[in-house]
């Protein structure tokens, strides 16, 4: 839960090098999550991923835009329409995008 600072702090304190968040976010919610987790990647030398839903989801519209960062910055981000998966090689930071068709 991104709104609970203790969750990310626990990952940091345990020495985690990868942080994955599966979310269901609107455009505004995703904007906040991107801000929080991009800083986490950079400030704590982590590979960070957000998997978000796309389209109608329990009374709201999920904006998609799943994204991955390395400690050096943005690796790849899907758009607001594409259903797909980001596969990240955590050693090389190469990203394979697999699109649902």
Residue pairs with C-beta under 8 A, 6 or more apart in sequence:
1 7
2 8
2 21
2 23
2 32
2 33
2 36
2 37
8 19
8 36
8 40
11 19
11 46
12 40
12 44
16 46
17 45
17 46
17 47
17 90
18 46
18 47
18 48
18 49
18 90
19 37
19 40
19 41
19 46
19 47
19 48
19 49
20 48
20 49
20 50
20 51
21 33
21 37
21 48
21 49
21 50
21 51
22 51
23 29
23 30
23 33
23 50
23 51
23 52
23 53
24 52
24 53
24 57
24 58
24 62
25 33
25 52
25 53
25 62
25 63
26 60
26 61
26 62
26 63
27 63
27 80
29 63
30 50
30 52
30 63
30 65
33 50
33 52
34 50
34 65
34 67
37 48
37 50
37 69
38 48
38 69
38 74
40 46
40 48
41 47
41 48
41 69
41 70
41 71
41 73
42 69
42 71
42 72
42 73
44 71
45 71
46 71
47 68
47 69
47 70
47 71
47 88
47 90
47 93
48 68
48 69
49 66
49 67
49 68
49 69
49 86
49 88
50 66
50 67
50 68
51 66
51 86
52 62
52 63
52 64
52 65
52 66
53 62
53 64
54 62
54 63
54 64
54 80
54 81
54 82
54 83
55 61
55 62
55 64
56 62
63 80
64 78
64 79
64 80
64 81
64 82
64 83
65 77
65 78
65 79
65 80
66 77
66 78
66 84
66 85
66 86
67 74
67 76
67 77
67 78
67 86
68 74
68 75
68 76
68 77
68 86
68 88
68 95
69 75
70 93
72 93
75 86
75 88
75 93
75 95
76 86
76 95
76 97
78 84
78 86
78 97
82 99
83 99
83 100
84 97
84 98
84 99
84 100
85 97
85 98
85 100
86 95
86 96
86 97
87 95
87 96
87 97
87 98
88 94
88 95
89 95
89 96
